[in-house]
């Protein structure tokens, strides 16, 4: 992994989505250059193809091959792992390898965001790996399933799914706009996150209390939250039904 500068990962199946991934990478580069007076971010194209055709490099962009990603399947980066012919098993293995790769990159303070694109299979492959990045680290997927039942993909994370409107199959008058907008939004979020980290102070964080809330208990929760604030506590308020309880369970391990 390159450590000279911060990286964002642009992830997808190069064997089937190379044109779209290149366009997205070019959009990211353009927006990063427009938003920032100097280049802060390395764009890295990460291949998660499940076919047997190996692509070793992509012109103009730092490239991580499928073989490199698969070497992380067991959690380290020192061995090759071949994919089975069964597509379902291959996708599951590649997803787990990508998750380990992304986690290692974040632990090494290399990656500052991840964006990808795909249909239902690609979204499933990418989403579990992207969810492994902590809350606050920008994570986007341009997806054909973003307008449906998204809970299996988002879970308790802050993953952003952007509807592709048309299928991800070439660059046309619709996909060009969608991918350009996604690149602009993601680049802005990454640069904002980097700026916050540079400007952050070393002030001691307040102890944190989790509170659940229904609409009918808002007044009570507001009063409790304000009282806790006076006592030096920060409150994280979650909706009492649905995903709220699961989100608190996850966040409580990190705050």
Legacy VTK file of the C-alpha trace (Angstrom):
# vtk DataFile Version 3.0
C-alpha trace
ASCII
DATASET POLYDATA
POINTS 255 float
0.000 0.000 0.000
1.257 3.486 -0.882
1.839 5.571 2.265
3.359 8.744 0.808
-0.005 10.514 0.758
-3.592 9.895 1.755
-5.601 7.718 -0.581
-9.200 7.271 -1.601
-10.224 3.913 -2.974
-12.376 3.762 -6.107
-13.619 0.177 -6.084
-15.387 -2.016 -8.602
-15.178 -4.961 -10.962
-12.681 -3.884 -13.582
-13.515 -6.839 -15.818
-17.049 -5.495 -16.406
-17.044 -1.841 -15.242
-13.670 -0.464 -16.359
-15.124 2.351 -18.477
-17.363 3.534 -15.652
-14.618 3.234 -13.022
-12.173 5.228 -15.155
-14.790 7.933 -15.651
-15.440 8.061 -11.891
-11.703 8.240 -11.142
-11.309 11.063 -13.655
-14.248 12.877 -12.082
-12.670 12.523 -8.649
-9.335 13.839 -9.885
-11.007 16.840 -11.525
-13.038 17.698 -8.442
-10.142 17.256 -6.017
-8.063 19.615 -8.159
-10.934 22.116 -8.359
-11.692 22.089 -4.653
-8.109 22.171 -3.383
-5.206 24.471 -4.237
-2.789 21.542 -4.009
-3.126 17.810 -4.480
-3.756 16.110 -1.150
-5.262 12.832 -2.225
-4.079 9.829 -4.252
-6.862 8.136 -6.240
-6.409 4.371 -6.141
-8.491 2.106 -8.375
-9.145 -1.209 -6.608
-10.205 -4.216 -8.682
-12.617 -6.719 -7.118
-13.396 -8.708 -10.263
-14.474 -12.306 -9.758
-13.663 -13.533 -13.269
-10.467 -15.412 -13.992
-9.150 -12.693 -16.321
-6.444 -10.813 -14.442
-5.821 -7.139 -15.197
-2.500 -6.011 -13.770
-2.621 -2.239 -14.374
-4.819 0.644 -15.482
-3.346 3.616 -17.279
-3.213 6.971 -15.452
-4.205 5.713 -11.987
-2.573 3.868 -9.126
-4.029 0.369 -9.367
-4.582 -2.467 -6.912
-5.168 -5.738 -8.732
-7.650 -8.447 -7.849
-4.736 -10.679 -6.905
-3.424 -8.081 -4.458
-6.840 -7.774 -2.800
-7.269 -11.545 -2.564
-3.944 -11.851 -0.762
-5.732 -10.272 2.225
-8.470 -12.902 2.389
-7.043 -14.399 5.575
-6.378 -10.993 7.113
-2.768 -10.466 6.061
-1.099 -9.647 2.785
1.352 -12.386 2.056
-0.359 -15.099 0.058
-2.328 -15.644 -3.123
-5.838 -17.047 -3.092
-7.653 -18.289 -6.200
-11.398 -17.836 -6.613
-13.769 -20.793 -7.140
-15.885 -21.067 -10.289
-19.124 -20.705 -8.298
-20.044 -16.985 -8.539
-21.750 -16.783 -5.149
-18.755 -18.227 -3.326
-16.371 -16.080 -5.375
-18.249 -12.892 -4.467
-18.282 -13.855 -0.767
-14.533 -14.502 -0.758
-13.735 -11.302 -2.634
-15.959 -9.283 -0.291
-14.168 -10.646 2.771
-10.760 -10.027 1.187
-11.749 -6.429 0.371
-12.961 -5.918 3.929
-9.594 -7.048 5.314
-7.755 -4.879 2.773
-9.789 -1.771 3.648
-9.421 -2.354 7.391
-5.644 -2.692 7.053
-5.463 0.487 4.969
-7.435 2.411 7.584
-5.371 0.989 10.455
-2.215 2.100 8.626
-3.699 5.615 8.277
-3.645 5.306 4.481
-7.259 5.481 3.305
-9.488 8.510 3.931
-12.539 7.421 1.944
-13.987 4.782 -0.372
-16.319 5.060 -3.336
-17.539 2.357 -5.675
-20.218 1.390 -8.157
-22.164 -1.709 -9.026
-25.427 -3.526 -9.528
-26.988 -5.771 -6.917
-24.021 -8.148 -6.802
-21.432 -5.385 -6.836
-23.261 -3.411 -4.155
-23.424 -6.483 -1.934
-19.716 -7.150 -2.486
-18.638 -3.587 -1.702
-21.032 -2.648 1.068
-19.821 -5.015 3.789
-16.232 -3.848 3.253
-17.207 -0.164 3.206
-19.243 -0.607 6.398
-16.043 -1.663 8.164
-14.796 1.933 7.925
-15.707 3.970 11.020
-18.560 6.466 11.104
-17.339 9.729 9.611
-15.040 8.217 6.989
-16.701 9.043 3.615
-18.113 5.953 1.905
-20.268 6.051 -1.253
-21.684 3.453 -3.652
-23.406 4.417 -6.904
-25.878 1.563 -7.111
-28.800 0.226 -9.120
-30.466 -0.928 -5.880
-30.204 2.369 -3.995
-33.939 3.060 -4.358
-35.091 -0.266 -2.943
-34.691 -1.994 0.423
-31.295 -0.646 1.445
-31.008 -1.837 5.040
-29.035 -4.999 4.130
-26.406 -2.815 2.457
-26.237 0.113 4.892
-26.805 -1.686 8.189
-25.837 0.597 11.081
-23.257 2.564 9.094
-23.230 5.999 7.435
-22.711 4.467 3.993
-24.257 6.650 1.256
-26.035 4.876 -1.603
-26.594 7.000 -4.709
-29.231 5.763 -7.188
-27.648 5.166 -10.570
-31.074 5.687 -12.265
-29.855 3.744 -15.322
-27.921 0.512 -15.156
-24.169 0.854 -14.830
-23.475 -0.070 -18.409
-21.406 2.511 -20.251
-21.210 6.301 -20.108
-24.301 8.052 -21.438
-26.218 11.282 -20.859
-27.619 9.988 -17.559
-24.713 8.011 -16.108
-22.314 10.847 -16.953
-24.291 13.237 -14.723
-24.826 10.730 -11.907
-21.170 9.716 -11.711
-19.979 13.323 -11.962
-22.292 14.367 -9.137
-21.170 11.404 -7.034
-17.535 12.322 -7.618
-18.165 15.951 -6.641
-20.056 15.027 -3.468
-17.483 12.444 -2.413
-14.494 14.716 -3.109
-16.066 17.527 -1.123
-16.768 15.225 1.808
-13.217 13.820 1.802
-11.598 17.244 1.712
-13.934 18.489 4.435
-13.015 15.493 6.574
-9.286 16.123 6.049
-9.708 19.789 6.947
-11.535 18.917 10.154
-8.793 16.496 11.146
-6.145 19.186 10.608
-8.085 21.724 12.637
-9.124 19.394 15.427
-7.847 20.132 18.897
-6.544 17.728 21.498
-9.260 18.748 23.948
-10.471 15.906 26.122
-13.732 14.442 24.861
-16.717 14.409 27.170
-18.055 11.152 28.577
-20.971 9.964 26.460
-24.485 8.810 27.344
-26.824 7.028 24.929
-30.534 7.912 25.059
-33.399 6.369 23.114
-36.320 8.545 22.019
-39.783 8.368 20.493
-41.510 11.414 19.057
-43.812 11.537 22.106
-40.832 11.603 24.498
-38.956 14.425 22.760
-39.628 17.032 25.474
-38.411 14.700 28.207
-35.322 13.652 26.273
-34.462 17.288 25.503
-34.639 18.129 29.214
-32.479 15.131 30.165
-29.975 15.929 27.396
-29.643 19.551 28.560
-29.195 18.488 32.172
-26.502 15.984 31.197
-24.766 18.706 29.194
-24.664 20.916 32.279
-23.062 18.033 34.163
-20.353 17.621 31.506
-21.795 14.748 29.469
-22.436 14.449 25.752
-25.643 12.705 24.664
-26.159 10.539 21.602
-29.879 10.233 20.908
-31.262 7.292 18.906
-34.746 6.430 17.746
-36.123 3.718 20.009
-37.260 1.433 17.202
-35.678 -0.119 14.148
-31.996 0.408 13.527
-31.479 2.897 16.386
-30.761 0.297 19.063
-28.320 -1.521 16.791
-26.566 1.741 15.949
-26.071 2.515 19.653
-24.731 -0.993 20.261
-22.110 -0.472 17.562
-21.188 3.091 18.514
-21.000 2.311 22.219
-17.909 0.239 21.518
-16.057 3.252 20.064
-17.179 6.268 22.125
LINES 1 256
255 0 1 2 3 4 5 6 7 8 9 10 11 12 13 14 15 16 17 18 19 20 21 22 23 24 25 26 27 28 29 30 31 32 33 34 35 36 37 38 39 40 41 42 43 44 45 46 47 48 49 50 51 52 53 54 55 56 57 58 59 60 61 62 63 64 65 66 67 68 69 70 71 72 73 74 75 76 77 78 79 80 81 82 83 84 85 86 87 88 89 90 91 92 93 94 95 96 97 98 99 100 101 102 103 104 105 106 107 108 109 110 111 112 113 114 115 116 117 118 119 120 121 122 123 124 125 126 127 128 129 130 131 132 133 134 135 136 137 138 139 140 141 142 143 144 145 146 147 148 149 150 151 152 153 154 155 156 157 158 159 160 161 162 163 164 165 166 167 168 169 170 171 172 173 174 175 176 177 178 179 180 181 182 183 184 185 186 187 188 189 190 191 192 193 194 195 196 197 198 199 200 201 202 203 204 205 206 207 208 209 210 211 212 213 214 215 216 217 218 219 220 221 222 223 224 225 226 227 228 229 230 231 232 233 234 235 236 237 238 239 240 241 242 243 244 245 246 247 248 249 250 251 252 253 254
